[in-house]
Amino acid sequence: MTARLTVEYDGSAFSGWARQPEKRTVQGVLEAALATVLRRPVVLTVAGRTDAGVHAWAQVASHEGEAAPLGSLNALLPPDVAVIASDVVADGFDARHDCTSRAYCYQVLARAGRPALARDGILHWSYPVDFELLRRCASLLVGTRNFTAFTPADTYHVRFERDVHAAFWLRGAARGVAGEVRGEAEVLQFWIEADTFMRHMNRALVGTMLAVARGAIPLERFAALLDGRPRAEGGPTAPAHGLYFAGAGYGGERLLTAPSEAPPGAGAP
């Protein structure tokens, strides 16, 4: 048998997803709880490995063997991680290798005053924002693009092209991990879905697009970066705490709908 888990977590106090010696990680916490419930060692694979400080609304993981009872599993987990679903699926299912697309969302609070709520779940951006420039940047991402300029120069990647299925900015109420931020015109969400992502790619995209939106980088320069320019020519990397793993697609399913085709408020998987 193979079991599939859907997991949400507040990444603020985790050193990322992947198990690491002497560090608190989402994988480590989950595997420990599963081992206790199932009375055997458990090794998880995951759709998208998140960095330290990154959150998840619908991370997908899998392991060999029977599914753990949801209630028993959550009773052993700390408050900042929860399993939403735990089910038996087709034998041999692998959350990582069978995944055909991943979706992320980055949340920005664009206002002068700092937030008191949801500080660990949204980036406070006090500079002016040209929302139309953000939208135009996102539209340039769709298709097959070279994202060398949006991953660290010392990266382990050997392929820098990624197939982006959807990318857009929305205004709306934030989905926070520590409360709700109010003020519809002030909350901006960047949604993106692609086959795979490179290290820090989404955060570098957000940091660079925000620089375009405040007038620090011309739109034409941003467009040129997608032709495989070096990382040194790109913009800053946004901090981790505004980023969420939003969902994983399998069998070619698409998770995000472009705003022009969606009802108001749509976009989340």
CORGI-V710051 format. One record per backbone hydrogen bond with DSSP energy under -0.5 kcal/mol. CO is the residue of the C=O (numbers start at 0). NH is the residue of the N-H. E is the energy in kcal/mol with one decimal. If there is no record, write none. Layout:
co=[CO | CO]
nh=[NH | NH]
e=[E | E]
//
This chain:
co=[0 | 1 | 2 | 3 | 4 | 5 | 5 | 6 | 7 | 8 | 8 | 9 | 10 | 10 | 13 | 15 | 16 | 19 | 22 | 23 | 24 | 25 | 26 | 27 | 28 | 29 | 30 | 31 | 32 | 33 | 34 | 34 | 44 | 47 | 49 | 50 | 54 | 55 | 58 | 59 | 60 | 61 | 62 | 68 | 69 | 70 | 71 | 72 | 72 | 73 | 77 | 79 | 81 | 81 | 84 | 86 | 88 | 89 | 93 | 95 | 97 | 100 | 101 | 102 | 102 | 103 | 104 | 105 | 106 | 107 | 107 | 108 | 108 | 117 | 122 | 122 | 123 | 124 | 128 | 129 | 129 | 130 | 131 | 132 | 133 | 134 | 135 | 136 | 136 | 137 | 137 | 138 | 142 | 142 | 144 | 144 | 145 | 146 | 147 | 151 | 159 | 161 | 161 | 162 | 162 | 163 | 165 | 167 | 169 | 173 | 177 | 178 | 179 | 180 | 182 | 182 | 183 | 183 | 185 | 185 | 186 | 187 | 188 | 188 | 189 | 190 | 191 | 192 | 192 | 193 | 197 | 199 | 200 | 201 | 202 | 202 | 203 | 204 | 205 | 206 | 207 | 208 | 209 | 210 | 210 | 211 | 212 | 217 | 218 | 219 | 220 | 221 | 222 | 223 | 224 | 224 | 224 | 225 | 229 | 230 | 235 | 238 | 239 | 241 | 242 | 243 | 243 | 244 | 244 | 246 | 248 | 248 | 249 | 257 | 258 | 262 | 267]
nh=[64 | 88 | 62 | 86 | 60 | 83 | 84 | 58 | 81 | 10 | 55 | 12 | 13 | 52 | 52 | 25 | 26 | 22 | 24 | 14 | 28 | 29 | 30 | 31 | 32 | 33 | 34 | 35 | 36 | 37 | 38 | 39 | 61 | 49 | 16 | 53 | 244 | 8 | 6 | 46 | 4 | 44 | 2 | 72 | 73 | 74 | 75 | 75 | 76 | 76 | 80 | 9 | 7 | 83 | 5 | 3 | 1 | 92 | 97 | 98 | 250 | 248 | 193 | 245 | 246 | 191 | 243 | 189 | 122 | 109 | 187 | 110 | 124 | 120 | 108 | 124 | 125 | 110 | 130 | 132 | 133 | 134 | 135 | 136 | 137 | 138 | 139 | 139 | 140 | 140 | 141 | 141 | 144 | 163 | 146 | 161 | 227 | 149 | 150 | 154 | 146 | 144 | 163 | 164 | 194 | 142 | 192 | 190 | 188 | 175 | 117 | 177 | 181 | 173 | 185 | 186 | 171 | 186 | 109 | 187 | 171 | 107 | 169 | 190 | 105 | 167 | 103 | 164 | 165 | 101 | 200 | 203 | 204 | 205 | 206 | 237 | 207 | 208 | 209 | 210 | 211 | 212 | 213 | 215 | 216 | 214 | 129 | 221 | 222 | 223 | 224 | 225 | 225 | 226 | 148 | 227 | 228 | 145 | 232 | 233 | 237 | 241 | 242 | 106 | 54 | 104 | 245 | 56 | 57 | 102 | 99 | 100 | 252 | 260 | 261 | 265 | 266]
e=[-3.4 | -2.8 | -1.9 | -2.4 | -2.2 | -3.0 | -1.3 | -2.8 | -2.6 | -0.7 | -2.2 | -0.6 | -1.5 | -1.2 | -0.9 | -1.8 | -2.6 | -1.7 | -0.7 | -3.4 | -2.2 | -2.5 | -2.8 | -1.8 | -1.9 | -2.7 | -2.4 | -1.6 | -2.2 | -3.1 | -1.1 | -0.9 | -2.2 | -0.5 | -2.6 | -1.9 | -2.4 | -2.0 | -2.9 | -2.7 | -3.2 | -2.2 | -2.9 | -2.3 | -2.6 | -1.6 | -0.7 | -1.1 | -0.6 | -0.6 | -1.6 | -2.3 | -2.7 | -0.6 | -2.1 | -3.1 | -0.7 | -2.0 | -2.2 | -0.9 | -0.7 | -3.2 | -2.0 | -2.4 | -1.3 | -2.2 | -2.5 | -2.9 | -2.4 | -0.8 | -3.0 | -1.1 | -3.2 | -1.7 | -3.7 | -0.6 | -0.5 | -1.0 | -0.9 | -0.6 | -1.6 | -2.2 | -2.1 | -2.4 | -2.3 | -1.9 | -1.1 | -0.8 | -0.5 | -1.4 | -0.6 | -0.6 | -0.7 | -2.8 | -0.7 | -2.2 | -1.0 | -2.0 | -1.1 | -1.6 | -2.8 | -2.1 | -0.8 | -0.6 | -1.8 | -2.3 | -2.6 | -3.1 | -2.9 | -1.0 | -1.3 | -0.6 | -0.5 | -0.9 | -2.0 | -0.9 | -0.5 | -0.6 | -3.3 | -0.5 | -1.8 | -3.0 | -2.6 | -0.6 | -2.3 | -2.3 | -2.6 | -2.1 | -1.6 | -2.7 | -1.9 | -2.5 | -2.3 | -2.6 | -2.5 | -2.5 | -2.1 | -2.8 | -2.6 | -1.3 | -1.9 | -2.5 | -1.3 | -2.4 | -1.1 | -1.4 | -1.3 | -1.8 | -2.3 | -1.8 | -1.5 | -0.7 | -0.9 | -1.7 | -0.5 | -1.2 | -1.0 | -1.8 | -1.7 | -1.8 | -0.6 | -0.8 | -2.1 | -2.4 | -2.4 | -2.2 | -0.7 | -2.8 | -1.3 | -2.5 | -2.5 | -1.3 | -1.2 | -2.1 | -1.3 | -2.2 | -0.6]
//
